[in-house]
Amino acid sequence: MTQELSIPFNDSELSALLYPAEKARAFMILAHGSGAGKNHEFMTGYAQAVADLGISVLSFNFPYMDAGKKFPDKAPTAIAVWHQVRAWVDDHLASGLPVVVAGKSFGGRMASLAIAEGMPAKALIFLGYPLHAPKKEDKLRDEHLYPLTVPMLFLEGTKDPFANPSKMEAVVANLNESAELVWFEGGNHSFKVARSKRTVAQDGAWLASASVDFISRYAL
C-alpha cells in the first residue's frame, strides 16, 4: 500500500509517495523526469516493482511539477530539493537502512549534481541519463560525473536519442570502478520498445531487477 506524504521545502511542501517494502533491505529516493511527475505510470510501475523486490521507495515531485508548471526548476532549486529530501528521509523514514538515490532523466542528473555537492548516497541509479540533447552529441553533460566515487548504474535504452551508445559507453568507461551500464534493447528515452505490448507501468517495472541487483552488490 502506497502512502501519500508531504516534505517541507522552503515555505512550501513537496508531494511524495512512499512504497514500503516488506522486510526492507535498503531505501531508495526516486525523482521523476522533466515531463511527468511521480504519479506517471512509468514512475509508479518502477517504484512498485523495486518495493516488491525488497527496497522501500520514496518518490517525490519537484516544486514546478506540484505547481503545474511546464518547465523544470532551475538546477540550483532542483539540487536544493534533493538535499532537503535526502536529509528528511534520514530523519523520518530510513531507520538506519542504506539509502540509494535514483532518477528518471532530469531527476537523475540533478541527483548526480547534488552528490557532486556532497549529498550522501550508497548508490546512484540513472533511469535514462540525458547525456546530450537529441542531435547535439557534441555537447555532453558529463564533466561533473568523473570525480564522483559513489557506485553508479546507468540504465539506458538502445534507441534513446539522449544517449548515443558509443559516447555513453566511453563516458561510463572513464568513471569510477563501480560504474556500470546496462542496455535495454529497443528502448527509447522512456524505455518504450516499438510494437511492444507492455504497458507504460511495465516499461518502468522492466528496470527494477537490474536496479535491485546493483543495490544488492554495492549498497548492502
Secondary structure as UniProt FT lines:
FT   STRAND          3..9
FT   TURN            10..11
FT   STRAND          12..19
FT   TURN            22..23
FT   STRAND          26..31
FT   TURN            38..39
FT   HELIX           41..52
FT   TURN            53..54
FT   STRAND          55..60
FT   HELIX           63..66
FT   TURN            67..68
FT   HELIX           75..92
FT   TURN            95..96
FT   STRAND          99..104
FT   HELIX           106..116
FT   TURN            117..118
FT   STRAND          124..127
FT   TURN            134..135
FT   TURN            137..138
FT   HELIX           143..145
FT   TURN            146..147
FT   STRAND          152..157
FT   TURN            158..159
FT   TURN            161..162
FT   HELIX           165..173
FT   TURN            177..178
FT   STRAND          180..184
FT   TURN            185..186
FT   TURN            189..190
FT   TURN            194..195
FT   HELIX           200..205
FT   TURN            206..207
FT   HELIX           208..218
//
